[in-house]
């Protein structure tokens, strides 16, 4: 049995002893040996790199599945508005501007 199991002191000392035991039970303690501390640090960094590596692939898979779902939903439907009509017709409103109304760019004429 533990030494503090049958302590019949006042309630306050029992509570502080309980708090101390609970706090020390869940505190992460570093080992004193330098080599063991280094090895555990490298293991921790490796675990962190592994988690980041897998999270990137999970994110990329989620994006790929979303894109595949969108493409699957749109299959059989035309991709553009031009696919409905003729391919050589662009719809819109146009206005012809007289060449003398355009400002002259001397650098563009020199480059020709």
C-alpha positions in Angstrom: 0.0 0.0 0.0 1.0 3.6 -0.5 2.4 5.5 2.5 -0.2 8.2 2.2 -3.2 5.9 2.1 -3.9 5.9 5.8 -2.9 9.4 6.7 -5.4 10.8 9.2 -4.2 14.4 9.4 -6.6 17.3 9.0 -8.6 17.5 5.8 -6.5 20.3 4.3 -3.2 18.4 4.4 -5.0 15.4 2.8 -6.3 17.6 0.1 -3.0 19.2 -0.7 -1.3 15.8 -0.6 -3.9 14.5 -3.1 -3.4 17.6 -5.3 0.4 17.1 -5.2 0.1 13.4 -6.2 -2.4 14.1 -9.0 -0.2 17.0 -10.3 2.9 14.9 -10.3 1.1 11.9 -11.9 0.3 13.9 -15.0 3.3 16.2 -15.3 5.6 15.3 -18.2 9.1 14.8 -16.7 12.2 14.8 -18.8 14.7 12.0 -18.2 18.0 13.0 -16.7 20.2 11.1 -19.0 21.3 13.3 -21.9 21.3 10.6 -24.5 17.8 9.4 -23.6 16.6 13.0 -23.6 18.0 13.5 -27.1 16.5 10.2 -28.4 13.1 11.1 -27.0 13.3 14.6 -28.6 14.1 13.0 -32.0 11.2 10.6 -31.6 8.9 13.5 -30.8 10.1 15.5 -33.8 9.6 12.4 -36.0 6.1 11.9 -34.7 5.3 15.6 -35.4 6.7 15.3 -38.9 4.7 12.1 -39.5 1.5 13.8 -38.4 2.1 16.8 -40.6 2.9 14.5 -43.5 -0.3 12.5 -43.2 -2.4 15.7 -42.6 -1.2 17.1 -45.9 -2.2 13.9 -47.7 -5.6 13.8 -46.0 -6.2 17.4 -47.1 -5.1 16.7 -50.7 -7.4 13.6 -50.7 -10.3 15.7 -49.5 -9.7 18.3 -52.3 -9.4 15.5 -54.9 -12.6 13.8 -53.8 -14.4 17.2 -53.9 -13.2 17.9 -57.4 -14.1 14.4 -58.6 -17.6 14.7 -57.0 -18.1 18.0 -58.9 -17.0 16.6 -62.2 -19.2 13.5 -61.6 -22.2 15.7 -61.0 -21.6 17.8 -64.1 -21.1 14.8 -66.5 -23.3 14.9 -69.5 -23.9 18.7 -69.2 -22.2 21.2 -71.5 -19.1 22.8 -69.9 -19.5 26.2 -71.6 -22.3 28.4 -72.9 -20.8 28.0 -76.4 -21.3 24.3 -76.4 -25.1 24.9 -76.7 -24.9 26.8 -79.9 -22.3 27.1 -82.7 -18.7 26.9 -81.7 -17.6 29.8 -83.9 -20.1 32.4 -82.5 -19.2 34.6 -79.5 -22.2 36.3 -78.1 -21.9 39.9 -76.9 -22.4 43.6 -77.8 -19.6 45.2 -79.7 -19.0 48.8 -80.9 -16.6 49.6 -83.6 -14.3 52.5 -82.7 -12.8 54.6 -85.5 -9.0 54.4 -85.7 -8.5 58.2 -85.5 -10.4 58.2 -82.1 -7.8 55.9 -80.6 -4.8 57.5 -78.9 -1.6 56.9 -80.7 1.1 55.0 -78.8 4.5 56.0 -80.3 6.3 53.2 -78.5 4.0 50.6 -80.2 4.7 52.1 -83.7 8.4 52.0 -83.1 8.4 48.4 -82.0 6.8 47.4 -85.4 
